[in-house]
Amino acid sequence: QRHLPPQTWSSSINQANKTALVAWAKETGVELVQINGQRRYGGPPPGWVGAPPPAGTEVFIGKLPQDVYENVLIPLFQRVGKLYEFRLMMTFSGLNRGFAYAKYGNRHSAKEAIATFNNFPVREGCPIVVCKSTEKCELSMDGLAESMSQQELEALLQQVTGDVLSVTLHASPCRRRAQLAVIKYSSHQAAAMAKKALMEGNTRLHGMEVKVEWLNSDLKRKLHGSKEKLPPSGAHSSKSLRVPKVVPPSPMPPTMLSRLNALCQRQHLGTPVFLTKCVQEGPNGWLRFWCQVVIPGCPLPFTGFTWVRQDGPGRSGQEEVKAAVALQVLQMLGKSLHGIRANPLPFPESWGGS
């Protein structure tokens, strides 16, 4: 039986359209899967035979009303050709983010979609934008430690994202004593999901402040022409590779992190990865952190804010925030896992914080 995945939806927002979507999915047998803020149909669709479509077959759809869903959009865009994949960007409230991507079986259908649906009124007074998708597949990650090896970064990325084709390290053009990584993915969808998981903007990853963005053409040309590209790790036989540590050891009470790791191991969810950023300093040593915990076996990351107090001079608060966040995630996973046994995890909620 095909069904919509469990959603973190507010019952008071757009209830009529959500009900219509569920009824349509049940009636048609269409399966929608939501991962990292993208809800996807197909890729491939049922009955698809052969390789995925080539580049140039995907269109970008913008200016969507936020309360419109796949029960309206998929039949509309299938009028001009068979869809290989349809991806609608979602918020945690269950509204869409105003844009989507439709991938067709051939380039001709993609061109027809642009000609037919650009400026098409999906409802009265709501013309949409349809154009060729750029299908970017490369991210830049700036601000990595000079000591980080390529193998170490690859191992860390595998805990957070999938479908990585290659990772290259360069001297950072913007930061002293830092590296910039160019990460190439197998598809635009894989790159977009990775970007979502890694969180665009200034983020603390593996103990360093890094910035994750789409790789722009100017930077790509600059890196290609630069002679500052770093040699692959392992090129110098005298340098031994270090085992990557997703969560570095610390003097914090070990119970919360060890319990979280043990739970994830028992449920075969993978190793949790912590992303943190201090966003506010309060009086008496209190710090407010943005936090995200990415667990490979959970469809969405756990995201939120928490206050912690620095434990002694010279401390950054990182140890305390990881312990606090681990407790939050344990409580949420406990609720999600209770009574579902072998069924997939529902989509985790974002925890609140003042």
C-alpha positions, 0 to 999 in steps of 0.5 A: 500500500502506497501512502504519504510519509508521516509529516510534521504538519500543523493541523490548522494550516491549509488543512483542506488542501492537505486533505485533498493531497492525501486523498489524491495520493491514495486514489492514484497510488502516487508515492511521495517521499520527503527528505531534508525539506524536499518532497519527491515523486519518481526518480525513477517513477514506476515503470521506468526502464533505462538510464536516467534522463540526460542533462537539460531535461529539468525545469525550475518552477517558481512563484508557486502559491505556498498552499498548492501541492502535487495533486495540482502540480504533477497532473499539470506538468504531465500534460506536456510529457512524462515526468521522471521526477518532481521535487517540491520544496517544503517547510516544516509547517507543511506549506511549500517554499514557493518553488519546485523542480520537474524533470522530464524523460527528454529535452523536448518535453522540458522545452514544451513545459517552459513554453507552455507554463511560464507565466501560466496562472496556476490559479487566478492572479498567480502566474508561475515562472518556469525556466530551465534548471541550472542543475548545479552539482558542486558545492564549495565549503570554505574555512576548513582547517589546514590539517584536515585531509581529503580522506578525513573530509570524505569520511565526514561527508559520508556521515552527512550526505550521499552520492559524493563523486569527488572532493578536492581541497584548495587553499582558501582564497578568502581566509588565511591558514584555511582550506576550501573544498569543492564537493561534486555530487552525482546530481543536482538533487543530491547536491541540493539535499547536501547543501540543506543538510550542511546548512548554507551560511556560517556553520561550525562543522567538525570544530571549524567555522565553515561556509557552504554555498553553491560553487559559482563560476567565478570561483571555479575559474579562479580555483582552476587557474590557481596553482595553490591547489593542495596535493591529495592527502597521502601524497606525502608518505611521511604524513599519517592519516588521522581517523576522522572524529565526527564528535571530538572527545571532550570533558563533558559528562559522557552519558548523553552523547554515549546514550545517543550513539548507542541508540543510533547504533541499535536502530542502525541509524548511523553516527550523529553529526553535530553542527553548531554556531554561537548566535548570541552572548548573554550575561554571566557567561550564557551563550545561545547556540543554533544547533543541528544534529544530522543522523543519516537514518533520519529523513530530516535533521534535528534543528533548534536553539539552546542556551548553555553556560560556559564552564570555566574561562577559555571554554567555547561552550561547545561541550555543553551545547552538545550535551544539551542537544544530545538530550533533546534528540534522545527525547525526540527519538524516544517518542518517534521510536516508541511503539513503531518497532520495524516501521520507518522513523517519522519526520523529526520535529524541530525543537523550540527554544527561547 
